[in-house]
Amino acid sequence: MDKYECSVCGYVYDPEVGDPDNGIAAGTSFEDLPEDWVCPECGVDKDMFEKV
């Protein structure tokens, strides 16, 4: 699964880890994140992330 980086703050979403603090289980691909998911570091929308 691909990792995605926030173009604003540099946070990297790693699907192997997920985002457990925000209810996203490990193994959740970036494409499967809810539409209302935001960067846990700076709060921007998914469209501000780029594949790394």
N, C-alpha and C positions, 0 to 999 in steps of 0.2 A: 504494500500500500504506500502511496505517495505521501510525503510530508508537505505541508504548506506553511509559508512564512507570511506574517503580517507585514505589509509594506510600510506601516506607520511606526510600529515599535520594535519589530524584529522577533516577536513571539513566534515559535514554531509549533504548529499543531502536529503531533505525532500520533497517528491512528493506533499504534501499538500501545500507547499509554492512554489515549482518550483525554477527557477533561473531567476527571472524577469529582472535582470540586463543584462542577456545574451539572452533574448528573449524566455525563457522557461516558459510557462504558468503554473500556479498552477494546480494541478491535473495530471501533466505529470509523468507517472511512470518512474523509472530508465531505464527499458528495452526499453522505447519509446524515450529516449534521442537520438539525432542524433549521428552517429558514430564519428563525429569530435568534439563532446562536450568534454571539458576538465574541470578539477577542477578549479573553479573560484578563489581559493586561491593560488594554487601553479602551476597549468597548466599541471598536469599529465593526462594521458588518462584514460578513463572509466575502463580499466582493472586493475587499481590500487585501485579500490573501493571494499569493502566487505560489505555484508549485515550485519546490526546490529539489 
